[in-house]
């Protein structure tokens, strides 16, 4: 199961103690975390586009989508 960029960012901030009030969040820390989250989001968008292209091809060949977007999201990002 994959993790969204936002889930990752919040998890990192909890792990590093920014939400317990004991550790100040500096601009440098925030900038670093934001950069990592944006890179993760970029990779997820590229992957989603590539998979969308594949499903679009399958749709035109077989006249039926291989996956529905809601099913993809649930299987990829939802935690049980």
C-alpha positions as CSV (number, residue, x, y, z in Angstrom):
1,X,0.0,0.0,0.0
2,X,1.3,3.4,-0.9
3,X,1.4,6.5,1.2
4,X,0.2,9.9,0.0
5,X,2.6,12.8,0.2
6,X,0.4,14.5,2.9
7,X,0.3,11.3,5.0
8,X,4.1,11.1,4.8
9,X,4.6,14.7,5.8
10,X,2.3,14.5,8.8
11,X,3.9,11.2,9.9
12,X,7.4,12.8,9.6
13,X,6.3,15.8,11.6
14,X,5.0,13.6,14.4
15,X,8.1,11.4,14.4
16,X,10.3,14.4,14.7
17,X,8.3,15.9,17.5
18,X,6.8,19.0,15.9
19,X,3.3,18.3,17.1
20,X,4.0,17.7,20.7
21,X,5.0,21.3,21.4
22,X,8.5,20.4,22.6
23,X,10.4,21.0,19.3
24,X,10.1,24.3,17.4
25,X,9.6,24.0,13.7
26,X,12.3,26.1,11.9
27,X,12.0,27.4,8.4
28,X,14.9,25.1,7.4
29,X,13.2,22.0,8.8
30,X,9.9,23.0,7.1
31,X,11.6,23.7,3.8
32,X,13.3,20.3,3.8
33,X,10.1,18.4,4.7
34,X,8.1,20.4,2.1
35,X,10.7,19.6,-0.6
36,X,10.6,15.9,0.1
37,X,6.8,15.9,0.2
38,X,6.6,17.7,-3.2
39,X,9.0,15.2,-4.8
40,X,6.9,12.4,-3.5
41,X,3.7,14.0,-4.8
42,X,5.4,14.6,-8.2
43,X,6.3,10.9,-8.5
44,X,2.7,9.9,-7.5
45,X,1.3,12.2,-10.2
46,X,3.6,10.9,-12.9
47,X,2.8,7.3,-11.9
48,X,-0.9,8.0,-11.9
49,X,-0.7,9.6,-15.4
50,X,1.3,6.6,-16.7
51,X,-1.2,4.2,-15.3
52,X,-4.1,6.3,-16.7
53,X,-2.5,6.1,-20.1
54,X,-2.3,2.3,-19.8
55,X,-5.9,2.0,-18.7
56,X,-7.0,4.3,-21.5
57,X,-5.3,2.1,-24.0
58,X,-7.0,-1.0,-22.5
59,X,-10.3,0.8,-22.6
60,X,-10.0,1.4,-26.3
61,X,-8.8,-2.1,-27.1
62,X,-11.3,-4.0,-24.9
63,X,-14.1,-1.4,-24.6
64,X,-14.0,-1.7,-20.8
65,X,-11.8,0.0,-18.3
66,X,-9.4,-2.3,-16.5
67,X,-9.8,-0.3,-13.2
68,X,-12.1,2.3,-11.9
69,X,-10.5,5.3,-10.3
70,X,-12.2,4.9,-6.9
71,X,-11.1,1.2,-6.8
72,X,-7.5,2.2,-7.7
73,X,-7.5,4.9,-4.9
74,X,-8.9,2.5,-2.3
75,X,-6.5,-0.3,-3.2
76,X,-3.5,2.0,-3.4
77,X,-3.9,4.6,-0.6
78,X,-6.6,3.6,1.9
79,X,-5.4,2.0,5.1
80,X,-7.4,-0.7,6.7
